[in-house]
Amino acid sequence: MADRVLVAQIGAAHGLRGEVRLKSFTQDPMAVKDYALHSEDARTFTIESLRPAKDWLVARLAGVGDRTAAEALRNLRLYVERTSLPPPEAGEFYHADLIGLAAFDTGGRALGTVVAIHNFGASDIIEIKPESGSAVMLPFTGTAVPDIDIAAGRLLVDPPAGTFDKAEPDSAAGAGPDTVEPASRPRRKDRVPAR
């Protein structure tokens, strides 16, 4: 489980008075203002004001008073301490908790490791990196990912036939330490509170 959770990323400067474009990764984009934000380089940021704009938010950060200071923050990722976030509801997950889980197919064959959760506008997509070969992206739905067991460090994937054949490690076939018993397939929500 991650100690910090990525909740936002600063974009370009907005105007001349130090405002920035902000991309929020929280379920409610405006909720990002409710947290103490920390950057990768250990700086702390407070959002003084926040308003929606087309495809992003516009934020005024404490201590950022001009365009030059705002531009210096471009692409900076902002995190919150995991302990400051509410626990996810049943069937919901923080993306940070999914990264690193082992992926298995419905037959118990090891497929790889979850390396990212993406959202390109339509819905969440899970990226799984096999031991060898290229990463595979699947829709993060109850059909494609029917079971997630964070405590056990694994998830069950039901990909279309042949999806992992090109990237399948030679050692994945057969019984052994890389196989598990298939888990049950409970229904779950696909929404993720924060990434």
N, C-alpha and C positions, 0 to 999 in steps of 0.2 A: 504494500500500500504506500502510495506516495505521501511525503510529508507536506508538499506544496502542490497546489492545483493551478494550472494556467487558466486565467479568467479573462484576459484581455491582451490586446497588442496595440501599441501606439502606431499610428500612421503618420501621414504628412502634417505639417503645420497647417492651421486653418486661420487665415487672416493674419493680421499684424500684431495682435495683442497677446500672443502666447497660447492661444487655444490649439488643440490638436484633434485630428481625426482619431477615433478610437473604435476598434473592432472588439465587441464584447462576445465572450463565449459562454456566458451564463444563460440559463433557460429563459429568464426574463432579462433582456439586454440592459435595462436600466438598473437592475439590482447590483451591477458592478460598483456603483457608487457607495454601497453600504459596507464595503470591506476595506480594511487596511491593505494596500497593495504594495508588493515588494518586487523589485526587479532582480534579474539574475546577478547583478553586481552589488546586491545588498542595499540599494537605496529604497527608501519608503516614499510612497506617493499618496496624497490625499486628493480626491476629486472635489473641487469647490463647487462646480456646476456641471450639469450634463444635460444635453438636449439631443433629440433625434434629428438626423438629417437623412438624405437619400443614401441608403446602403451602408451607413455608418452612424456613429454618434459623434458629437462635438463636445469635447471636455475641456474644462479649465482646471489645470492642476496647480495646487498650491506651490508657490515659489517659481513658477514659469511665467515670466512677464512679457516676453517679446518673441518675435518670430524666430530669431536666432536660437534662443534657448529651446523653443518647441522643435525646431528642425534637428537639434542635437539628440532628441529622444526618438527619432524615427526608427521604427521596427523593434523597439524595446518591448519585450514581453513582460507582462505583469502577472504576479502570482498571489495567492492567498494561502495562509496556513491551513492545512487540512482540518485542524481542530476547530477553526472558526466557521466551517460550513456545516449546514444541517445534514443529518444522515439522509441518504437517498431513500425514497419511498420504496415499497416492495415492487420489484420488477424494474427499478430504475438504477442506473449506474453512473458513477463518475468515470469519464474517459481515463483518467489517471489510474483507476483501479483495473482497467481492462488491459492496459499496455503491459506486456510481459507475460500474459497468460498463455499457456500451452493450448493449441487448438488440435482437436481430434475429430475425425469424422464419425458418423453414426455407427460404423463398424468397429470403432476403437483404434483406428490407425492414426498415428501421429502425423499431423500436417505441417506444423511449424509453430511460430510464436507471433502473437499480436504485436505489431510494431506501431500502429497508428489507427486513429479513428478520424475520418475526414468528413467534411460536409461541403459539397461544392454547390449547394443551393437547393437541391431537391430533398435529400434525406441523408442520414448518416451512412457511411460506408466503412467497413472494417478491413484493414490491411493486414494480411498474414504473410510472414516471411518464412518459407520453407528452409530446411537446413542447407539445401543447395538450390540454385535456380532463382528465378525472379519472384518478387512478391506478387501476391494475388489479392485482388480487391473484390469484396462481396457486399451486397446490401446488408445493412445491420437491421434485419427484420427477424421476427419470430420464426419465420420459415427457414431462412438461411442460417440463423444462429439460434437453434431451439432451446439451448440450455447454457447457463453461465453459473459456474461455481467458483466464486472468488476465493472462498476459504480454501478450496482444494487447488487453486491456481490453474484452472483449466476451463475451457468452454467447448461446447459441442457444435460442430459446423456440419450443415447438410448442403454441400455445394452441388451444382450441376455436374453430371457425370463427365469425367475427363478433365475437370478444372485444375486439379493438382497433379495430373499424370506427368506433365513435362518437367515439373519442378520437384517431383517426388524423390526423396532421398532413398538410396538403395536399401538402407537398413530399416526402412519403415514397414516393410512387409513382414507379416508373421507375428507370432506372439513374442513377448519379451518386455523389457522395461519401457519401451516406447509405446506400448499399447495400454488401453484402459477399457474397462467395461463401459458400454454406452450408458449414458445417463438418461433419466426420464426427460420428457419434453413438456414442461409446464408452459402455459401461456404467460406472456409477459408484455409489458409496455416497452416500446422502443425509444422513448424519450430519455434523454440523458440530461440531468440538471446542469452540469458544468463540465468543461473539457479541461 
